[in-house]
Amino acid sequence: MKKALVFVSFFLVLLSASSQVLKPIEWKVELSNENPEVGDEIEIRFNAKIEKDWYLYSSDFDPDLGPLVTEFTFEENDSYELIGEIVPIDPKKKYDSLWEGEYTYFKKKGLFIQKVKVLKENFKITGGYFYQVCSDIDGKCIPFEDEFSFGGNSKKADGLKKKTEPEEEGSLWSILITAFLAGLVALLTPCVYPMIPITVSIFLKQSKTKKEGVGKALIYGLSIIVFFSLLGFLISLIWGFTALNELSTHWLFNLIIFSVFILFALSFFGLFEITLPSGLVTKIDRQADKGGLIGIFFMAITLVLVSFSCTFPIVGTALINTLSGGSIVEGTMAMFGFSLAFAIPFTGFAIFPTWLKSMPESGGWLNSVKVVLGFLELALALKFLSVADLAYHWGILDREVFIALWIAIFGLLGLYLIGKLKLKSDTDSDKIPVFRLILAVITFSFTISLIPGLWGAPLKSLSGFLPPMATHNFNLLQEEAGGNTCEEPKYDDILEWPHGLQGYFNYEQALACAKDQNKPLFIDFTGHGCVNCREMEQRVWSDPAVLKRLSEDFVLVALYVDDRTKLPESEWYTSSYDGKTKKTIGQQNADFQINRFNNNAQPFYVILNDDEEMLIAPRAYNLDVSAFVDFLDKALENHRNDAVL
């Protein structure tokens, strides 16, 4: 009865998972001339059509970086010869802090061209291509291997038929909210805040009725929104769509942005003031005196220009960070959110003028806001220097240096907030407001929390800002987790486990050890080029509760589906799934995952008992540590109770 239930449940799991074996890419491989003459030079064109929210790694970046480089192989014969190397056509570029380098990739469609010279009339060109596609939605990466053949009996290219189930860079809502908050901060600067009651009073005094004053204020607010949104659209159109996306990892671009942010910070500290030419401001101000709708519009532009020295560093920061994604919509949305927050007070106070009485009076606190923003600009500038440093391996801003600089910056900010550090532009005052004291406590707490990072603490919440752990020159906190092994693991000279864990890289060897030790077998389907696999290891497996369970309660096996190590010919076999001969470690592991679990996405975690029965439903990419601990505990409980899925 138990065996029957196991069979039925396993069949249902496979049936429900049948849609998981997918292939989000289609290839069309063709010759530029299907009937060439002897001596002709022709092109083999590898056209890739990539599904939405997926991307294909290209062939022209350093294969030692980490992501799986697309590779093309050609079987040699005397009927043709290759001319040069295969060329990817216009791939995109991106820097990845996890891999610590720049890679190239294709979205929606890709094209690779290989030139060949035909040497015989009955030519035959055969080969294959090994590649990886990854999801923008959940980061899963899937390796594939396809074959092609031209001449002889075939002029078509055949490939495998595999797909997969379907995280970045921030939705439009997050961009809108972030820009809106930046707009609120800009309102608190000395160039803008005093203008709110003055401008509202002008509208109310110049209008015969309150309704007319409110109407003018509404037009004034809309003019600010239109001006900023149009500015964001134009900048995105000129720079954001392609240029910033391509330049975002270039050392010169990042050094320029780093320098600009340093200038912003020094300006906020009061060293100098960034202003527009006075002639331009005067001309715009004259247009505002004409009255009517045009006058109100130019009055709004005048405010924008007059407040330039305070608002430009803030709006520039928001726009630069948004446009690095290269989207016109995102750039426009960022400026819309900023201007919306910027315009609301002018309209709101015109509708409810009694609120003006509750506004805090202008004073020295406005300058304090500028100085605080200066410290934040200084800290943010280091991120851009870090990108250039990582991309070109200068080694001037390693992780501990970056953290030390942040400790110094935020430590000085804390001293400023409690009045122990004063700048020339500050007013003398022995009293510290309660809100400022609270900010000081938060700042000092954050500064102290950075200190363990100097000795190797992961500081996971800041992983998006800090350089990767690999740049840390010393790590006093790293511990060896250990594990359960019965003999020396095969392939441990070329493969390794993270966090000092010990395990196997061969399924049969690991299964034998699990039976010998009477422990459940934890299978990690992973890949060298799997981004989410590394993220799971860094953010979930690094948790002490997870490491303790993996090292003590399970026998571990990591099955790399993209490893190209060629096995002895005696270990080759023909797959029942696609009829192809599996010659490498990666090919056999990927074939095992598909045939046994009907899945080809990584990471993919499976836990089996001695009889190779699943103890719990498999698990994929999910950064919830507690859920992963529950996954391990439930499997362990089922193993002890002799229960299966």
Buried (B, 14 or more C-beta within 10 A) or exposed (E): EEEEEBEEBBEEBBEEBEEBBBBBBEBEBBBBEEEBEEEBEBBBBBBBEBBEEBBBBBBBBEEEBBBBBBBBEBEEBEBBBBEEEBEBBEBBBBBBBBBBBBBBBBBEEBBBBBBBBBBEEEBBBBBBBBBBBBBBEBBBBBBBBBBBBBBEEEBEBEBBEBBBBBEEEEEBEEBBEBBBBBBBBBBBBBBBBBBBBEBBBBBBEEBEEEEEBBBBBBBBBBBBBBBBBBBBBBBBEEBBBEEBBEBBBBBEBBBBBBEBBBBBBBBBBBEEEBEBEEEEBEEBBEBBEEEEEEBBBBBBBBBBBBBBBBBBBBBBBBBBBBBBBBBBBBBBBBBBBBBBBBBBBBBBBBEEBEBBEEEEEEEEBBBBBBBBBBBBBBBBBBBBBBBBBBBBEEEEBBBBBBBBBBBEBBBBBBBBBBBEBEBEBBEEEEEEEEEBEEBBEEBBEBBEBBEBBBBBBBBEEBBEBBBBBEBBEEBEEEEEBBBBBBEEBBBBEEBBBBBBBBBBBBBEBBBBBBBEBEBBBBBBBBBBBBBBBBBBBBBBBBBEEBBBBBBEBBBBBBBBBBBBEEBEEEEBEEBEBBEBEBBBBBBBBBBBBBEBBBBBBBBBBBBBBBEEBBBBBBBBBBBEBEEBBEBBBBBBEBBEEEBBB
